[in-house]
């Protein structure tokens, strides 16, 4: 049973990582970055640089910084899904 669910676990991990990196509402509404920016995630940091500090180049850089993390995970997921075939 567990080997059949391995690919599902990988897909769920990738999607949860993507959603966590892009989640803006929860940390902003709940705490607003308080105390002293300890609840800041990539999405809130990018918006902070872009809107509040007036540095759009840093806001874009924060958004792009997630790609080196997500690209290898997505590549591994695609390779594993193409390599493994499940027979019932």
C-alpha positions as CSV (number, residue, x, y, z in Angstrom):
1,X,0.0,0.0,0.0
2,X,2.7,2.5,0.9
3,X,4.7,2.1,-2.4
4,X,1.5,2.8,-4.3
5,X,1.2,6.1,-2.4
6,X,4.8,7.3,-2.8
7,X,4.1,9.4,-5.9
8,X,1.0,10.9,-4.2
9,X,3.2,11.9,-1.3
10,X,5.7,13.6,-3.7
11,X,3.0,15.5,-5.5
12,X,1.4,16.7,-2.2
13,X,4.8,17.8,-0.9
14,X,5.5,19.8,-4.0
15,X,2.1,21.5,-4.0
16,X,2.3,22.2,-0.2
17,X,5.7,23.8,-0.7
18,X,4.5,26.0,-3.5
19,X,1.4,27.1,-1.6
20,X,3.4,27.7,1.6
21,X,5.9,29.9,-0.3
22,X,3.1,31.9,-1.9
23,X,0.8,32.2,1.1
24,X,0.4,35.9,1.9
25,X,-3.0,36.1,3.6
26,X,-2.4,34.0,6.7
27,X,0.8,35.6,8.1
28,X,-0.3,39.1,7.1
29,X,-3.8,38.9,8.6
30,X,-2.9,37.0,11.7
31,X,0.2,38.9,12.8
32,X,1.3,41.4,10.2
33,X,4.9,40.3,10.6
34,X,5.0,41.0,14.3
35,X,7.0,40.7,16.5
36,X,9.9,42.2,14.6
37,X,9.2,40.4,11.4
38,X,9.6,36.9,12.8
39,X,6.5,35.6,10.9
40,X,7.7,36.9,7.5
41,X,7.5,34.5,4.6
42,X,8.6,35.0,1.0
43,X,5.3,36.4,-0.1
44,X,5.0,39.0,2.7
45,X,8.7,39.9,2.3
46,X,8.3,40.5,-1.4
47,X,5.2,42.7,-0.8
48,X,7.0,44.6,2.0
49,X,9.9,45.4,-0.3
50,X,7.7,46.2,-3.3
51,X,5.0,48.3,-1.7
52,X,6.2,49.6,1.7
53,X,9.9,50.2,1.1
54,X,9.6,51.2,-2.5
55,X,12.3,48.8,-3.8
56,X,10.6,46.9,-6.6
57,X,13.8,45.2,-7.7
58,X,14.2,43.6,-4.3
59,X,10.5,42.6,-4.4
60,X,11.0,40.8,-7.7
61,X,14.2,39.2,-6.4
62,X,12.4,37.8,-3.4
63,X,9.8,36.2,-5.7
64,X,12.4,34.8,-8.0
65,X,14.4,33.3,-5.1
66,X,11.9,30.5,-4.8
67,X,12.8,29.1,-8.2
68,X,16.1,27.4,-7.2
69,X,14.2,25.6,-4.4
70,X,11.2,24.5,-6.5
71,X,12.9,23.7,-9.8
72,X,14.9,20.7,-8.5
73,X,12.0,19.3,-6.6
74,X,9.7,19.6,-9.6
75,X,12.4,17.9,-11.8
76,X,12.8,15.0,-9.4
77,X,9.0,14.6,-9.2
78,X,8.7,14.5,-13.0
79,X,11.5,12.0,-13.3
80,X,10.2,9.7,-10.7
81,X,6.7,9.8,-12.1
82,X,7.9,9.0,-15.6
83,X,10.2,6.2,-14.3
84,X,7.7,4.3,-12.1
85,X,4.7,2.6,-13.4
86,X,2.2,1.1,-11.0
87,X,0.5,-2.2,-11.9
88,X,-2.6,-3.2,-9.9
